[in-house]
Amino acid sequence: SIRAQLSYGASARKTFELSSDGLLSVDLKAAYAYAPGRKAHMWKSKLELSQKIFNFTEDQDLRLQLGYDLANKQPYGQIRENNWTLNTNFRDTWSISYDL
């Protein structure tokens, strides 16, 4: 039935700039999804500290991010260059990706 396939969701994000140039910030993120046909729900909640460094090297920007996933009770980090990204949970998982 159509009802079994429907899902509803809401999300919010608030950024607090910690420096006048906007390069250092704290982000609060939250999301909730509900599927009444499956009686399932899911929520996400994250707190992130981000530092942007423009022209880290010539024509290369860098973003450092430390966060805490409240739903999974797990820290995480990310280092992102223009095309490369390194993700980690600081325990047992890490990944590297390249954007074409």
N, C-alpha and C positions, 0 to 999 in steps of 0.2 A: 504494500500500500504506500501511498504518497507520505502518509504520516510517519511511517517507519524510516523514510529516507530523509526527512527534514531534520535540520539541526539549527540551533540558534546560538549566536555568540556575541560577545562584547569584549572590547579591549580598550585599554587606556595607557597613555605614556605621558610622563611628566619629566622634563629636563630642568635641572638646576645648574646654572653656570657658576663655577667656582672661581673663575678668573675673568677679568674685564675683556680679554680678547676672545673669549669663548672657546679656548682650546682645552680647558680642563672642565669636566662636567660630571654630574651624577645623574643617572637616569633611573627612574622607577617605571617598571613595566608590569602590567597585569592583563590577564585574559581569562575568559570563562566561556566554555562551550557546553551546550546541553542538547541531547538528542532524545526527545520524549518517547519516540517509538522504541528505542533501545534502552530507555531508562539509564542512559549513561551520561556522565558529565566529566569534564576535564577542566582543570584550572592551571594556570601558569602565573608565576610571580617572580620577578627578578629585580635585583639591585645591581647597577653597574657603575663603575668609575672609569671614565675614558679620558685619555690624554692624546691630543693630536699634535704631531710635530711636522710642520710644513718644511719642505726642502731639507729633509734629513740628510740626503745627499742630493746632488744636482738632479732636478726633475723627479725626485722621489719623496713622497710623503709617507709618514708612518703613523699608525694609530695603535696605542696600547690600551688594552681593556682588561679590567679585573671585575669579576662579577660573582654573585651568589644566587643560585637558583633556589628559591624558598620552597617550591613544590617538591623538588627532589633532594633538598637539603645538601647541596653540593656546590663547591666553588668551581669557577672556571676562569680561563684567561684566553686572550686572543692578541696576537701581534699581526697587524695587517699592513702590508706595503701595497703599492698601487695594484699589483696583480696577485701577489702571493699572500696566503693566510695560514698562520699556524694557530691551531686550537688545542687546548688541553684542559683536563679536569684536575691537574696537579697530582693525580694518583696513578691511574693505570691506562688512561686513554689520551691519545693525541692524534692529530691529523694535519696534513698539509694539503692545501688546494691551490690551484692556479686558475685564474679567470682569463679566458681568451678574449 
